[in-house]
Amino acid sequence: MGICENRTVIITGAARGLGRAYALAFAAEGANVVVNDIGTSLGGEGRDTSAADAVVAEILASGGKAIANYEDVTDWDAAGRIVAATIEAFGDLHVVVNNAGIVRDRMFVSSTLEEWDATMHVHLRGHFCVTRHAVNYWRVKQKEFHDPDARIINTTSGAGLQGSIAQAAYSTAKGGIAALTLVQAAELGRYGITANALAPSARTRMTEQAFAEKMATQGEQFDVMDPDNIAPAVVWLGSAESRDVTGCVFELEGGKIMIEDGWREGPAIDKGARWQPVEVGAVVERLLAQRTVPRKVWGS
């Protein structure tokens, strides 16, 4: 029996890359899997349902349980239909893995409003809509004295945690998702819901273009960038075993699992009175000398 036996999970963007790896791994651990994917290009254009169908066929052929879903996670009503279809098919919902995303790489000085809005729409609105409908279902369940034992698993990125050159919109959206996760964890624990986020580093359509050299590990003894490496931690976070873990951001790469410290208070100087503008420069210089040196922005 797997660690997710009889648990039901929605995975958005589950037809390729990391989402596909998650879907197969959850199914192998006994979960009922909803493979949600509208089949867009990397930039969010077009529609193709065949990729989601292929993942479902693979799960069914292995004796697992899965359905395909082609609803748009950014559409409020469509997101509600994803949750409703899940409950109709499997009788319950336990986990939402928000994995769907797009990228529009561009230096900030060349960015367009359309690219900015499209990126925010898919990442931030997409994380909101499906999860908000799921939370409605879980809250009702908890009020009826049934512990939902529910999991929200969001997807941030190293770009969101430290920034990435030529990815201003993507970095901003992913940073917002990390903050959203902290708020969800703080607010939703009373309903039996945990919220955590992942910053995975693996070979996908997105990363093969942006970080081609780093992603080319297929020929090594251990393929560090294989997306299958990320799935075990995600499956565990979706299991009943993780009920005491919430409000965390995990960086995952190859065989490494790392937990982020997050924003912390750093060095401070308190004058006990109002500063004069001319005094501030020397104070900031002292504080910079005392602080922990931050990680560099990707690509810098």
C-alpha positions, 0 to 999 in steps of 0.5 A: 500500500502506498503512502497516498492510498485512496487520497485524491489529488488535482495536479495542474499542468500535469501533462509534461515535465514536473507535472507529469512526474508528479502525476505518475508518482502519486498514482504509484503511491495509490492516489486518485489523480486528476491530470489537469492540462490545457496543453498550451505552448511554453508561452501559453498559446494554443490548446492540445488535450492529447498530452493529458490523455497520454499521462492518464493512459500511462497511469491506467495501464499501470493499474492506477486511477486517473482522469484527464481534465482540460479546464483553464485554471485561470478561469474562476468558473472553470476552476470550480468545475475542476474541483466538482469533476474531481469529487464526482469522479473520486468522491473526495479531494485531499491535495491540490498541486498548483504546477501550471505556469508559463514563461515570457523571458524578456529583459525588463527594459524590453518587457511588454504589458501583455507579457507581464499580465499573461505571466501574472494571470497564469501563475498568481490567478491560476494558483488562486482559483483552483485552490480557492474552490478547493478550500471552500469544499474543505471548509464545509467538510471541516464544519461538518466535523470531518477532518479534510486532512488537506494539502495545498502544494504551490510552485514557486522558484529560485527565480522568485526567491532570489530573482533571475535576469530576463525573468522580471515577470516570472520572478515577481509572480513566483515571489508572490506565490511564496508569500501566498503560501505563508498566508495560506498556512497561517489562515487555513490550519484551523480547517485542517489544511496545510500549505507548502511551496516548492522551488524545484530545479529540474529539466523542463520546457522552461529550464531547457531554454533558460539554463540549457548547460545546467540542465544537460545531465542526461549522460551522467551516472545520476541524472540530477536534473531528471524531473522524477527526482522532485516527485518523491518529496511532493508525494510525501507532502501530499500524504497524511504523513505531512500533516504537521508541516506547513508554511514551508518553502522547499528547494529541491534538486536531484537528491537534495531537499533544502528548506528555506529560512525565509525573510528574517530580521537582520541587523538593526541600529536604533537611535531612539530618536528621529534620524537626520537625512545626513546621518542615514548613509553611515548607518546603512553602511554599518548595517550592510557590513553586518548583514548576511550576504544574499544569494546573487540574482540568477544570471548575474 
